[in-house]
Structures are given as C-alpha cells and as structure tokens.
Amino acid sequence: MSDRVTLRGLRVRGHHGVLPEERAQGQDFLVDVVLCLDTGPAADSDDIADTVDYGTLAARVAAVVGGEPVHLLETLAQRVADACLGEPLVDSVEVTVHKPG
C-alpha cells in the first residue's frame, strides 16, 4: 500500500535562472514534495527507523536548491526528485518548485 506524505513550503535561497541577474543576485524558491511510500510499518511501530527522516530529507532538498545553479526550473525539479528517490522507502515523488516574484 502506498500513502502520501507532503513536505510543503521549503524556502531556500538559490541562484537559478536563465537571466544573469537571477544567477548573480539569487532569490528564494519554495519547494513542495509529495512522497509516496508505505507508512504502515512506521505507523505500527511509531519508530523513525521504519520511515523516511523528513528532517534529513528536507535538508537534502535544501542542499540541492541552494547548490549548483541551473538555468531551468525543470532541471531543478528533477534534481530534487532524484534526491527524494534516493530514499529507499520512497516509491515515487511529485515535486513543485515555486519561483516567487
């Protein structure tokens, strides 16, 4: 069985964009990730060892967004998705990247 856990509104400063000023000045990005995974074992045990450590995952997402600049939001979203899918318990992920302003 696959359940959904959402991490919403992760705000991270990044230097992404096509325009030189976007890359030079940087801006805040908001990231939402919806993780599909079986939450049953963790729900039964109430033990973090049986699920994804969402604090660690949020830090990993922040490292991606705050890391190497890319031109396209599509590239950034794919990198975030790849980081999430690196968690063995995550079956699939949906990523939304908001570029405010």
N, C-alpha and C positions, 0 to 999 in steps of 0.2 A: 504494500500500500504506500502511496506517495502523498505526503502532506506538503503544505506550503508555509514557509517562514519568510517574512518580509523584513528587510532592513531598509528603512526609509529615511531620506534626508541627510545622508552622509555629506557634510560640507567639507570640501578640500580645495585648497589653492593649487592651481595648475597653470602651465604656460602653453596651452594647446590652442591651435587655430591656424588658419591659413595666412592671416594678416600679420606682418612683422610686429606691429604694436601689441597684438594679442599675446604673442610669444614673449615679447620683451617685458611687458608690464604684468602679465599674468592676470588671472581672475578666479573667482570662486566657482566651483562646479558642485552641483548637487547630484548625488547618485542614489538610486534605489535599486536594490537587488531582491528578487524573489527566488528563493531556493526551494527546489522540490526534493524532498527526502523523506525517508520513513522515520517519523518521530516516535513510533510506537515503543521501541526499546528504551529510549530516554524517558518517555512518559511513564513507563512501568518502573524504571529503576530510580528516576529522579537524580541521575548521575551524569555529569557533564562528559564523562568518558564515553558515553553512549550516543553522543551527538556532536554537532559542529560547535566549536567555541566561537560564538558570534563576535566577541570582542577581538579575538585574534583575526578573524576573517575581516572585520571592519578595518583593522589596522593594515591588513594586506591590500584591501581595496584602496585605502588612503595612500599607501605607498605607490600603487600603480598610477593613480590620478595625479599625485604630487611628483611623480618621477619623470621619466624621459618624455619630452614633448612630442606630440603628434599633430598632424595637420587636421585630421578628420575626427569628428565625434564617433563615427562608425568604428574607427580603429581603436579609439579609447574604450568604447563599449565592449569590443571583442577582447581586449586585454583584461578588462575587469571580469568578463565572463570566464576567460581562461583561468584566472586566479581563483575564482569561485569553484570551478570544476576540478581544480587541483585537490579539493577536499574529497576524500574517498567516499564519504556518505552522501554527497550531493549527486543526484541523478541528472538534474537539468537546472538551468538558471535563466532568468529573464532580467535583463539589465536596462535601466533607463538612466540616461545622462541628461541633466538639465544644465543649460548654459544661461544663467540669468543675465538680464541686461542686454 
